[in-house]
Structure formats: structure tokens, C-alpha cells
Amino acid sequence: MKKKQITLSFANGEIGLYDSGTTLLDISQVVQKRYTTPIVAARVDNEIRDLQYKVVSDCSVEFLDLHTDSGIKVYQRSLTFVMITAVSELFPLGEVTVEHSLSKGLYCELHIGEAVTINHLELITRRMQEIINADRPITMKSIPIAQAVALFEATGQSEKVKHLKQLNRKNVRVYYCGNTYDYFYGTMTPSTRHLKIFELRQHAAGFILRFPEKESPDQLPAFVPQQKLSDIFLEAERWGAILECGYVATLNEYVENGKIKDIMRVAEALHEKKIAQIADFVAEHKEVRLILVAGPSSSGKTTFAQRLTVQLRVNAMRPVALSLDNYFVDRDRTPKDEKGAYDFEAIEAIDLELFNDHLCKILAGEAVSVPSFNFINGQREYRGNIIQITKDQPLIIEGIHGLNERLTAAVAREHKVKIYISALTQLSIDNHNRIPTTDGRLIRRIVRDSQFRSHDALTTLNMWHSVRRGEERNIFPFQEDADIMFNSALIYELGVLKKYAEPLLQKITADQVAYSEATRLLKFLSYFQDIDDCEIPTNSILREFIGESCFHE
């Protein structure tokens, strides 16, 4: 019997007829010549699918190669699985844990009863290359939860077992590479042959698994050490140990057992103690006149600056805030990006000459008439706002360019303290599935944009790529120049944000490209038990996103 024909609409506008049941892998091999890098997954009717997926009805198909965000994530995830496979084959009684992102890669630790050496890494590298050269299939099987639990109980992966038992679903996807199997939060490549570019680099007690980026998928990015960021991740790990909560399943158990309020109180106390220590540091360094606070989107900079101000006052200091937003150049002088749109995040969008002139005069004790920026007409205005400070009054400036020395070039470095703030979650899903810091910040932003900016989730998701691009250009290259780093993540926050974010994400329909990202985030949020927000203090950083902050008028 002749098979039913289905119609596929491709992203470039072409139409193709295929037999119902044809795999995306078979179709990708036909169209691969249109792409400069390997196809590793596809978006089918705006849902991400691996290439094993069979198309059985008319649909739209967008193939994802390594020049796309989703495609490079598939590469990185699959490479991680190859690394896990290599370790399991070389050290059957050992374990590798994927900890967090670092230096354009993933920091991992190898637990084999002895210190990790270069020899260990060379051994793992060779086995990974053997697996890749053999073009091993990576196959996915959808199996009942109970069967998956039994599989991972057999290998002693207790956190994965707890996580699976908490999932409200009948089946779960398990990936296989040779005799190694694992559960992953996301799709994989169909085989190992495209995963050739990687490096294992020794770091601290473990190593960094390095891989390409979508901008240059045929090579590794230059290695940039990030020791200060590494240290703050270690601090996050210590905080997780203090709270006795390193995994999502454990957090959910605290909720179910009625102990989450204690976790919330200790988490908030850790923040308060850290902010007080930062204020003490500033107070001890009398030469510091300028406090610069910078960090990526939704890291909680505004609330942090307010709470730091309170703690500085405890130290008999009277800080004054100076808004960087009021020093934008007039609209007709604003730089534009490669698409011709105004680039308000470029440092050239700030009148650096005027800003530095005012800084020097203010710090010298002069009375300065500072501008206000009219965002409606794009013009600078003077409304009689005068700033004059004394020697016990440091200036606090919060903004994305705070770590860039160009912003405050006229002020000597010894008179400045630079603080980098980001949300580096202490939680992982399990030992092989970390929670990206960008996911936490994106969920924060979706909630905040809805609460305070009248933006729906679709608007936030559509602009997120531009936001991330600005961070890569203007913030991350300077983060190691910070004197102090502050981790604004709260271990319980995703359980709180869930009830705010879910209804917003559920409004994104399948005809929107952002639907695949909304679906991914909804799946991620489903891992968390709801946490009531009534116990959250009004000065919490989380209040900046959900509302009722004591710092908002």
C-alpha cells in the first residue's frame, strides 16, 4: 500500500512532499547542503524536536544547525553526554558531576577517590574522541517513569531518582550512548560524529569542558580565566550546603514537609550578611568615594544598591545615588546597531565627557546641577536638581557599564569599588543537569516585565536575544575587574516565581516562534513545588520582581 504523503513547509519558504512517518534525520540529509554547519535538531510547528522524530502530518519545519541558539545547546548537551559516557566506561565506580558554567564552558568534577590530574583528563579526552570517531548512535527511548526510576536506582543516582519520582507524568525520555544511559533536560544529536570540537581543561578540583559558540562553531573560543566568578560559584555551593539543599527534589521535599519557611529565612539572612560585609569593606577603605554596581539583566541591581545604602548608613556613611540614565546623549547622537536601531546599551550612548566632568566636581565637593533625561523627546533637560556631597558621602552608581573603566576614567581606580551582581543559582536538577543562570534571570524578567512594564511574556522572550547580546558586549567582558561579586539568587525563588510566570508563558500560542522557548520554560517550572510568597520580606531582592518592595514608592 502506498504511504500517505504529507506536506512540509520549510523556513526558507520551500514546500516538500514526504511519506508520512519519515524521520527528520532522513529529511535533514536531503537539505543539509543548504547549511554551512551540521543540522542537529529541528523546530516542528514551533516545538523543538530531535532528529529521530517522525513527521506524520502536514507541518512547518525549521532545521537548526550550529549557528542557532537551540542548535549549539544541542551540541553542548550531547557533548556533555559523550563526556559522561567516557567517564562511565573508564571509571565504572566513579562519577562525574556537571556543576556550573565557567569560562565559555562547563565546570565539572570527577569523583574517583583521588585528585584529578592531567593524565585523567587526557585519558577521558582520548575516550571521548574514540566515541566520536566511531559515530555512535545516541538513541532516545520514551519509557514509563517506574522503569526509569529502576534504571537509575541500579546505578545509585539518588538525586535523579528523587527528581523522577516527583515528575507528574507517565513517561520520561532516556538517552542511550552505548551501554551508558541518562536523563537530560533537552534534546540530543542523533549520533556522536558532529561533536569533534572540544577541550578538557584542568581547573580547581575539577575541569572545564569547553565547546564552540554559535558565532564560530568550527573552533573553540579563546580561553579567558574567571577566577573571581569561580570563587562566587564556590560560595553559592557553600550556601547550598548551609541550607542542605543542592537539588530541586530536595527543595520540593522542604515544601512538602512544611520546612520551606526556615529555608527562606536563612537564604535571606545569607544575603543580608553578605551585603553587610560589603558595606563594612567600603567603610574600612576610606579612600573609596565611588561605588559602582553592575550586572546583567534581572540580577537585582536596584534592590541591592538600596540595601547596600542602608548598610552603609549603619556604618555612619551617607551615600548618594547618581543616575546614569540621566546622562544619555540626545537621541540624534545615540549610536545605532547593525540593524539600524538605536543601541541604548552601548557605552557611547552615555555622554562620557559630561558624566566624568560632573563626577570630578561632585567628588571635589562642588554643587553640580545634574541633568534629567526626557525619554519622550530624547533630550537632556535641567530641572534644578543640585547634588553636593561631603567627604563621608560616597556616590553609588548602578548601571550596566559600571565595571567598564571608560565610564569613570577621570576618577582614580583607588577611589572606586566595583561590585558585580548576578543570580547564580545554588540548585541543580540532578548531578548531570544544571540550571543555567540565564534561565533564572529570564524567568525573573518575564515576571517583572509583566508586573511593572506592561509587557507580556512574548514581548520579553522576543527581546531576550538582544538583551543577551548587550550583556555579552557590555558586561561579561569586564566582570573579572570587579572588586566584589554578589550572588543575588535565592535558593527558593523559582518555586515562588512559578505561579507568576506560568500563566504568562501559557498565553504564548503555537503559531509563535517563541512557543518552543515558552514550552521549555513551562516544563522546567513544572519541576518545582509552589512556594507561597507571604513570608518573603519586603526588602528581599525577589520583591523587585514580584512586587510589594519597601524600596518602590
C-alpha positions in Angstrom: 0.0 0.0 0.0 1.3 3.4 -0.9 2.2 5.6 2.1 0.3 8.7 2.8 2.0 11.9 1.6 2.4 14.9 3.9 3.4 18.5 3.1 6.3 20.1 4.9 6.7 23.9 4.8 10.4 24.9 5.3 11.7 28.1 6.9 13.0 29.3 3.6 9.6 29.2 2.0 10.1 25.9 0.1 7.4 23.2 0.2 8.3 19.4 0.2 6.2 16.2 -0.1 7.3 13.3 2.1 6.0 9.9 3.2 4.2 10.0 6.5 6.5 8.6 9.1 9.7 9.9 7.6 12.2 10.9 10.2 13.6 14.4 10.5 17.1 12.8 10.2 16.2 11.5 6.7 14.9 14.8 5.6 17.8 16.7 7.1 20.2 14.7 5.0 18.4 15.9 1.9 18.5 19.6 2.8 21.9 19.6 4.7 23.6 21.2 1.6 21.7 24.5 2.3 23.6 24.8 5.7 27.2 25.6 6.4 27.3 23.6 9.7 25.6 20.3 10.7 21.9 20.1 11.4 21.4 18.8 14.9 17.7 19.3 15.6 14.5 20.9 14.2 11.7 23.2 15.2 8.4 21.5 14.1 5.4 23.7 14.4 7.5 25.8 16.8 8.4 22.9 19.0 12.0 21.6 19.3 12.3 18.0 18.2 15.3 15.7 17.9 16.1 14.3 14.5 14.7 10.9 15.5 11.2 12.4 15.4 8.8 11.1 12.7 6.6 13.6 10.9 3.2 12.1 10.4 1.1 15.2 9.3 1.4 18.4 7.5 3.7 20.8 9.4 6.2 23.6 9.3 9.9 22.6 9.8 12.9 24.8 10.6 16.1 22.9 10.8 18.6 24.0 13.5 22.3 24.0 12.8 25.2 25.2 14.9 24.7 28.8 14.0 21.4 28.9 16.1 21.0 29.2 19.9 19.0 26.0 20.1 21.4 24.1 17.8 24.5 25.0 19.8 22.8 24.0 23.0 22.0 20.6 21.5 25.7 20.3 20.6 26.8 21.2 24.1 24.3 18.9 25.8 25.3 16.0 23.5 29.0 16.6 24.1 28.3 16.5 27.8 26.7 13.1 27.4 29.7 11.9 25.5 31.9 13.1 28.4 29.7 11.3 30.9 29.8 8.2 28.7 33.6 8.2 28.5 33.9 8.6 32.3 31.4 5.7 33.0 33.4 3.5 30.7 36.8 4.4 32.1 35.8 4.7 35.8 32.8 2.3 36.3 32.7 3.0 40.1 33.3 6.8 39.7 31.0 9.7 39.0 31.2 13.0 37.1 29.1 15.9 38.2 28.2 18.9 36.0 28.4 21.9 38.3 28.0 25.3 36.5 29.0 27.4 33.5 32.5 28.9 33.6 34.9 30.4 31.0 32.8 29.6 28.0 32.4 26.0 29.2 31.1 23.8 31.9 32.9 23.3 35.2 32.7 19.6 36.1 34.1 17.4 38.9 35.3 13.9 38.7 34.8 11.7 41.8 37.0 8.7 41.7 38.6 8.7 45.1 41.7 10.6 44.0 42.7 14.1 42.8 42.0 14.9 39.2 45.3 15.2 37.1 46.2 16.0 33.6 46.6 12.3 33.0 43.0 11.7 33.9 41.8 14.4 31.5 44.0 13.1 28.7 42.5 9.6 29.2 38.9 11.0 29.1 39.7 13.1 26.1 41.0 10.1 24.2 38.0 8.0 25.0 35.6 10.9 24.0 37.4 11.1 20.7 37.1 7.4 20.2 33.4 7.5 20.8 33.0 10.5 18.4 35.1 8.8 15.7 33.0 5.7 16.0 29.9 7.7 15.2 28.0 6.0 18.0 24.2 6.4 17.8 22.6 8.5 20.6 19.1 7.0 20.8 16.1 8.2 22.8 13.6 5.9 24.3 10.4 7.1 26.0 9.8 4.7 28.9 7.5 4.6 32.0 8.6 6.6 35.0 8.8 3.4 37.1 11.2 1.8 34.7 13.4 4.9 34.6 13.5 5.0 38.4 14.6 1.4 38.4 17.4 2.1 35.9 18.8 5.0 37.9 18.4 3.2 41.3 20.6 0.5 39.9 23.4 3.0 39.3 23.0 4.7 42.6 21.9 8.1 41.2 19.7 9.1 44.2 19.0 12.7 43.2 17.9 11.7 39.7 15.6 9.0 41.3 14.1 11.6 43.6 13.5 14.0 40.7 11.9 11.4 38.5 9.6 10.3 41.3 8.3 13.8 41.7 7.5 14.3 38.0 3.8 14.3 37.2 3.9 12.3 34.0 3.6 8.7 32.8 6.7 8.5 30.6 10.2 10.1 30.5 12.8 10.3 27.8 16.1 8.4 28.4 19.0 8.7 26.1 21.5 5.9 25.4 25.1 6.0 24.1 26.5 2.5 24.0 25.8 1.0 27.4 25.5 4.4 29.1 22.1 5.9 29.7 20.9 9.2 31.2 18.0 11.5 31.6 18.5 15.0 30.1 16.6 18.2 30.1 16.5 18.7 26.4 17.2 17.0 23.0 20.4 15.4 21.6 22.1 14.9 18.3 21.3 11.5 16.6 24.9 10.4 16.8 28.3 11.5 18.0 30.1 12.3 14.7 29.4 16.1 14.8 30.9 16.6 18.3 34.5 16.9 17.3 35.5 20.3 18.7 36.0 20.3 22.5 38.6 20.5 25.2 39.0 19.4 28.8 41.0 22.0 30.8 42.0 21.4 34.4 40.6 23.9 36.9 40.4 23.9 40.7 39.3 20.5 42.0 37.9 19.5 38.6 37.9 20.6 35.0 36.2 22.7 32.4 34.5 21.1 29.4 34.9 23.6 26.6 33.0 23.8 23.4 32.3 26.2 20.4 29.8 29.0 20.3 27.3 29.7 17.6 29.3 32.7 16.3 32.2 30.4 15.4 31.0 26.8 15.7 34.1 25.4 13.9 36.5 26.5 16.7 36.9 26.9 20.4 36.6 30.4 21.8 39.7 32.0 23.4 40.1 30.8 27.0 39.5 33.6 29.5 40.2 32.7 33.1 37.4 33.7 35.5 38.8 33.1 39.0 36.6 35.6 40.7 33.4 34.1 39.1 34.6 30.7 40.1 35.0 31.8 43.7 31.5 33.1 43.8 30.2 29.8 42.4 32.0 28.1 45.3 30.4 30.5 47.7 27.0 29.5 46.2 27.9 25.9 46.7 28.7 26.6 50.4 25.4 28.4 50.8 23.6 25.4 49.3 25.5 23.2 51.9 24.4 25.5 54.7 20.8 25.2 53.6 21.3 21.5 53.0 19.6 21.9 49.6 21.6 21.4 46.4 18.9 19.9 44.1 15.4 20.7 43.1 14.0 17.5 44.5 15.3 18.4 47.9 13.8 21.9 47.8 10.5 20.3 46.9 10.8 18.0 50.0 11.2 21.0 52.2 8.0 22.4 50.7 6.1 19.1 51.2 7.4 18.8 54.8 6.4 22.3 55.8 10.0 23.4 56.4 10.4 25.8 53.5 9.9 28.9 55.7 13.2 28.1 57.5 15.0 27.8 54.2 13.6 31.1 53.1 14.7 32.9 56.3 18.2 31.5 56.2 18.6 32.3 52.5 17.5 35.9 53.1 19.9 36.1 56.1 22.8 35.0 53.9 22.0 37.9 51.6 21.8 40.4 54.4 25.1 39.2 56.0 26.9 39.4 52.6 25.6 42.9 51.9 26.6 44.0 55.4 30.1 42.6 54.8 30.4 44.6 51.6 29.3 47.8 53.4 32.0 47.0 56.1 34.6 46.6 53.3 33.7 50.0 51.8 33.7 51.7 55.3 37.2 50.3 56.0 38.5 51.8 52.8 38.2 55.5 53.4 39.7 56.3 50.1 36.7 54.9 48.3 34.4 57.7 47.0 32.6 55.9 44.2 30.6 52.6 44.4 29.8 51.1 41.0 27.2 48.4 40.8 26.9 46.4 37.6 25.4 43.1 36.4 23.3 41.5 33.7 19.5 42.0 33.3 17.3 41.0 36.2 20.2 40.4 38.6 18.5 42.6 41.2 20.9 45.6 41.0 18.3 48.2 42.1 17.3 46.5 45.3 20.9 45.5 46.0 22.0 49.2 45.7 19.2 50.2 48.1 20.1 47.6 50.7 23.8 48.5 50.4 22.8 52.1 51.1 21.1 51.1 54.3 24.1 49.1 55.5 26.4 51.9 54.6 24.3 54.2 56.8 24.8 51.7 59.6 28.5 52.4 59.1 27.9 56.2 59.6 28.2 56.8 55.8 25.6 58.8 53.9 25.7 57.6 50.3 24.1 59.5 47.5 22.8 57.9 44.3 23.7 59.3 40.9 21.5 58.0 38.0 23.4 57.0 34.8 20.2 57.2 32.8 20.2 61.0 33.1 23.5 61.2 31.1 22.2 59.7 27.9 23.3 61.7 24.8 20.5 63.3 22.9 18.6 60.9 20.7 20.2 62.2 17.4 23.6 61.3 18.8 22.6 57.9 20.0 24.7 55.1 18.3 22.9 52.5 16.2 23.4 48.8 16.0 24.0 46.7 12.8 20.2 46.7 12.1 19.9 50.5 12.3 18.1 50.5 15.6 19.2 52.8 18.5 21.6 51.0 20.7 20.9 52.4 24.2 23.1 49.8 25.8 26.3 50.9 24.1 28.6 52.9 26.3 28.7 55.6 23.6 25.0 56.2 24.4 26.3 57.9 27.6 27.8 61.4 27.5 31.1 60.2 29.0 32.7 63.6 28.9 29.9 65.4 30.8 29.5 62.5 33.2 33.2 62.4 34.1 33.3 66.2 34.4 30.3 66.1 36.8 31.9 63.2 38.8 35.1 65.1 39.4 33.3 68.2 40.5 30.8 66.4 42.8 33.6 64.3 44.4 35.6 67.6 45.0 32.6 68.9 47.0 31.2 71.3 44.4 27.5 71.9 43.9 26.6 70.5 40.5 23.4 70.9 38.5 22.8 67.4 37.2 20.6 66.7 34.2 17.4 64.7 33.8 16.8 62.9 30.6 13.4 63.2 28.9 12.8 59.8 27.4 9.7 61.1 25.4 11.5 63.6 23.3 15.0 62.1 23.7 16.6 65.3 25.0 18.6 66.2 28.1 16.9 68.7 30.4 18.0 70.7 33.6 15.3 70.9 36.2 17.2 72.4 39.1 18.5 69.1 40.5 21.6 70.0 42.5 24.0 67.5 44.0 26.6 68.4 46.6 28.3 65.9 48.9 30.7 65.9 51.8 33.7 63.5 52.3 31.6 61.0 54.2 29.2 60.6 51.3 30.2 58.2 48.6 28.4 58.2 45.3 26.5 55.0 44.3 26.1 54.4 40.6 24.1 51.5 39.3 24.2 50.5 35.6 25.4 48.0 33.1 28.7 49.8 32.4 29.8 50.2 36.0 32.7 47.7 35.5 34.0 49.4 32.3 36.8 51.7 33.2 35.8 54.0 30.4 32.7 55.0 32.3 34.6 56.7 35.1 38.0 57.2 33.5 38.5 60.6 35.2 38.3 59.1 38.7 41.4 57.3 40.0 41.0 53.5 40.5 41.8 53.6 44.2 38.8 55.8 44.8 36.4 53.3 43.3 35.0 50.0 44.3 33.3 47.9 41.6 30.6 45.4 42.5 29.4 42.7 40.1 26.0 41.2 40.8 24.4 38.2 39.2 21.9 35.5 40.0 24.0 32.2 40.3 21.6 29.6 41.5 22.8 27.0 44.0 20.4 24.4 42.7 20.8 21.7 40.1 18.1 19.4 38.7 20.4 16.4 39.2 24.1 15.6 39.0 24.2 16.0 35.2 21.5 18.7 34.6 22.5 22.1 35.9 20.1 25.1 36.0 21.6 27.8 33.7 21.8 31.2 35.4 20.2 32.8 32.3 17.1 30.7 32.8 16.6 32.1 36.3 17.2 35.7 35.1 14.8 35.2 32.2 12.0 34.0 34.4 12.7 36.9 36.8 12.4 39.3 33.8 9.2 37.8 32.4 7.6 38.3 35.8 9.0 41.8 36.4 8.1 43.0 32.8 4.5 41.9 33.4 4.2 43.4 36.9 5.8 46.8 36.2 6.3 47.3 32.5 3.1 46.1 30.9 5.0 43.6 28.7 3.6 40.2 28.1 5.9 37.1 28.1 6.0 37.1 24.3 7.5 40.6 24.2 10.1 39.7 26.8 11.1 36.5 25.0 11.4 38.2 21.7 13.7 40.9 23.1 15.8 38.5 25.2 18.3 37.8 22.4 19.0 41.5 22.1 19.4 41.7 25.9 21.8 38.8 26.0 23.8 40.3 23.1 24.2 43.5 25.1 25.4 41.6 28.1 28.0 39.7 26.1 29.3 43.0 24.8 29.0 45.4 27.7 29.0 43.4 31.0 30.6 39.9 30.8 34.0 41.0 29.4 34.5 43.3 32.4 33.2 41.1 35.3 36.7 39.9 36.4 37.6 43.6 37.0 35.1 43.7 39.9 36.5 44.1 43.4 33.5 42.3 44.9 30.9 39.8 43.5 27.5 39.4 44.9 25.2 36.4 44.2 21.6 37.6 44.2 20.0 34.2 43.6 17.7 32.9 46.3 17.5 29.1 46.5 13.7 29.1 46.9 12.8 31.8 44.3 11.8 29.6 41.3 9.1 28.0 43.5 7.7 31.5 44.1 8.2 32.8 40.5 6.4 29.7 39.1 2.9 30.9 39.9 3.6 34.3 38.3 5.4 33.0 35.2 3.3 30.0 34.2 0.1 31.9 33.2 2.2 34.4 31.3 4.0 31.7 29.3 0.8 29.7 28.7 -0.6 32.6 26.7 2.1 32.1 24.0 0.4 30.2 21.2 1.8 27.5 18.9 1.9 29.9 15.9 4.7 32.0 17.6 8.4 31.2 17.2 8.8 31.8 20.9 6.4 28.9 21.6 9.3 26.4 21.8 11.1 28.5 24.4 7.8 29.1 26.4 7.2 25.3 26.3 10.7 24.6 27.5 10.4 27.1 30.4 7.0 25.7 31.4 8.5 22.2 31.5 11.3 23.5 33.7 8.9 25.3 36.1 6.8 22.1 36.4 9.7 20.6 38.3 9.1 22.9 41.2 6.5 22.8 44.0 4.7 26.1 44.5 6.0 28.3 47.3 3.9 30.9 49.0 5.3 34.4 48.8 3.7 35.8 52.0 6.8 35.1 54.1 9.2 37.0 51.8 10.5 40.2 53.5 9.7 43.5 51.8 13.4 44.3 51.3 14.1 41.0 49.5 15.7 41.1 46.1 12.9 38.9 44.9 10.4 41.7 45.7 12.0 43.7 42.9 10.3 41.2 40.5 7.1 40.1 42.2 6.1 43.4 43.8 5.5 44.9 47.3 9.1 46.0 47.8 9.7 48.5 50.5 12.1 50.3 48.1 9.4 51.0 45.5 7.3 54.1 46.0 
